[in-house]
Amino acid sequence: FFFSAKNTKQQHHHTYTSYPHHSRYTAYTTHLHFTMIRKSIALLALVLASADAFKFMSNWQPPKILTDEQKVKMADMEERFGDKKLVVITGCSSGLGRQTVKNLLATNKY
């Protein structure tokens, strides 16, 4: 913008009064600084926690190829028990447990 000399003085005076006071500006930048620090700490904690979250998987092994003897054993078990899944439900004498048992038995998979 272009101002005349008279307008420049008024604008100059107005500029000082319209900006936030130095103490407010410092408080605001300090707040931003601490917010960034808190977010950085939270991100670091998340990264460290997620590294430990999968530690239990370190001992996992890929499925093994079954030997002929193991295949025969599995076929015998399937013939004896069928291919149904095993579920253990406690508290099935009444309420939610009883309803769960009824619904599972109705699917004929258990």
C-alpha positions in Angstrom: 0.0 0.0 0.0 1.1 3.6 -0.6 0.4 6.2 2.0 1.0 9.9 2.0 3.3 11.2 4.8 0.3 12.1 6.9 -1.3 8.6 6.5 2.0 6.9 7.2 2.3 8.5 10.7 -1.2 7.5 11.5 -0.6 4.0 10.2 2.6 3.8 12.1 0.9 4.8 15.4 -2.0 2.4 14.7 0.4 -0.5 14.0 1.8 -0.4 17.5 -1.5 -0.4 19.1 -3.0 -3.2 16.9 -0.3 -5.9 17.5 -0.6 -8.1 20.5 1.5 -7.0 23.4 4.9 -8.5 23.7 4.0 -10.5 26.8 0.9 -12.0 25.1 3.0 -12.9 22.1 5.7 -14.6 24.2 3.0 -16.5 26.2 1.5 -17.7 22.9 4.8 -18.9 21.4 5.7 -20.5 24.7 2.4 -22.4 24.6 3.1 -23.5 21.0 6.6 -24.6 22.0 5.3 -26.8 24.9 2.5 -28.1 22.7 5.1 -29.3 20.2 7.1 -30.9 23.0 4.1 -32.7 24.4 3.2 -34.0 20.9 6.8 -35.1 20.3 6.8 -37.0 23.6 3.5 -38.6 22.8 4.7 -39.7 19.4 7.9 -41.1 20.9 5.9 -43.0 23.5 3.7 -44.4 20.8 6.6 -45.6 18.7 8.3 -47.2 21.7 5.0 -48.9 22.8 4.3 -50.2 19.3 7.8 -51.8 19.2 6.9 -53.8 22.3 3.4 -54.5 21.1 4.7 -57.2 18.7 7.4 -58.7 20.9 5.2 -61.7 21.7 5.4 -62.6 18.0 9.1 -63.1 18.1 8.8 -66.8 18.9 6.2 -67.6 16.3 7.2 -70.1 13.7 5.7 -70.9 10.3 3.5 -73.9 10.1 5.4 -77.1 9.8 5.0 -79.6 7.0 3.3 -82.7 8.4 4.9 -86.1 8.2 2.9 -89.0 6.9 2.6 -90.3 10.5 1.2 -87.0 11.7 -1.3 -87.0 8.7 -2.5 -90.4 9.7 -3.0 -89.4 13.3 -4.9 -86.3 12.3 -7.1 -88.4 10.0 -7.8 -90.8 12.8 -8.8 -87.9 15.2 -11.0 -86.4 12.5 -12.7 -89.7 11.9 -13.2 -90.2 15.7 -14.3 -86.7 16.6 -15.3 -85.1 13.3 -14.1 -81.8 12.1 -16.1 -79.8 14.7 -14.5 -77.1 16.8 -14.0 -77.3 20.5 -15.4 -74.6 22.7 -15.4 -74.4 26.5 -18.1 -72.3 28.0 -18.4 -71.7 31.7 -21.6 -70.5 33.4 -23.9 -72.2 30.8 -26.6 -73.3 33.3 -28.5 -70.0 32.7 -28.5 -66.6 31.2 -26.0 -65.5 28.6 -23.9 -68.7 28.8 -27.0 -70.9 28.1 -28.0 -68.8 25.1 -24.4 -68.9 23.8 -24.4 -72.7 24.0 -27.8 -73.0 22.2 -26.7 -70.6 19.4 -23.3 -72.5 18.9 -25.0 -75.9 18.8 -27.5 -74.6 16.3 -24.7 -73.9 13.8 -23.6 -77.6 13.9 -19.9 -76.5 13.8 -19.2 -77.1 17.5 
